[in-house]
Amino acid sequence: MISCAGIDVSKATLDVGLWPEGSTFEVDNTAEGIATVIERLCSLGISRVLLEATGGYEKRAVSLLAKAGLEVSCINPLRARQFALAMGRKAKTDRIDAVMLAQFAQKLDTYPGVEPSDQRDELAALVKQRDRFVQQRDDDKRRLKMASHEVVRINYLEHIAYLNARIKALEQCLEQALEALNSQTAKLLRTVKGVGLITTAGLMAYLPELGTLNRRQITALVGLAPYNNDSGTKSGRRQIWGGRHQVRRLAYMAGWCLVRFNPDFKARYDGLIARGKAPKVAIVACMRVLIVRLNAMVREGKPMINRELPAATMS
């Protein structure tokens, strides 16, 4: 039986659980503490480790564990809690959670791991900060419309101008970060109309698996795969669920651009509308095809945006 480890992450500590042994130990959430975890797991022959996403406190552990050659996965805390409830564990403590994560790790099917990269981490940080600045700027633009006091209006205008300047500076940093990470892949993605600097940076930061998975795996990972909802004689409505919302947002904007300017995608979208599909259903179908094609482009290293795909990916 394969031994696995689960790590319950908090700001100050890491609680490590082992399965099937069921034992636990605690270390500080520091580089030294994580080094201790790596040493103990390697001495026990444990290679698979599962953590929950915990507001960013897990990032250092994930990075250092992966660099040490361990198979590391990070999941949504809701999935971990649902697994614990399904196993009949209603009590919740850090140690119990760590052991349940280790047990879950043994059952979990994971995608091939992605090599850790400091350049990718830097790119992701830049993308996130730009997103936050854009959100702040747009919020201030809305507030500006409601501002009646002149001093308040001037403050909003100055803050908006400042944010615009920082956003432009961050975009220059994104260009440099893409060049450092993988200039060939970045240039390839940007050959697609609708996939510009921001979409390319987001895809490379949030979807490093692009080009390594098959079309079913990549659409499921992004959250664009329609799942069945059938039971007995009932045939329920297929729906997308879960996945990486940041990538879906990028694919949504790129998808509309392609529907407007790419004849193939326009024909696909119009055909679905003519068949009675709702506009959101039609654009999600186009987003799914876009992700599949980008995945094939990166895997094969050449432009493929106009290549026809099997009918199963078009509906």
FENLINHU-V37558 format. One line per field, one symbol per residue. phi: phi as a letter, one per 40 degrees, with the letter a starting at -180 (. if undefined). A space follows every 10 residues. Layout:
BEGIN
phi = ???
END
This chain:
BEGIN
phi = .ccbbbbcbb cbbbcbbbbc cgcbabbccb dccccccdcc ccccgcbbbb bccbghcccc cdccccccgc cbbbbcdccc cccccccgcc cbbccccccc ccccdccccb cdcbccaccc cccccccccc dccccccccc cccdcccbcc cccccccccc cccdcccccc ccccdccccc cacccccccc ccchbbdccc ccccccbccd gbbccccccc ccgbccccab agccbcccac aggccccccc cccccccccc bbdccccccc cccccgccdc cccccccccd ccccccdccc gacaccccbd dcccc
END
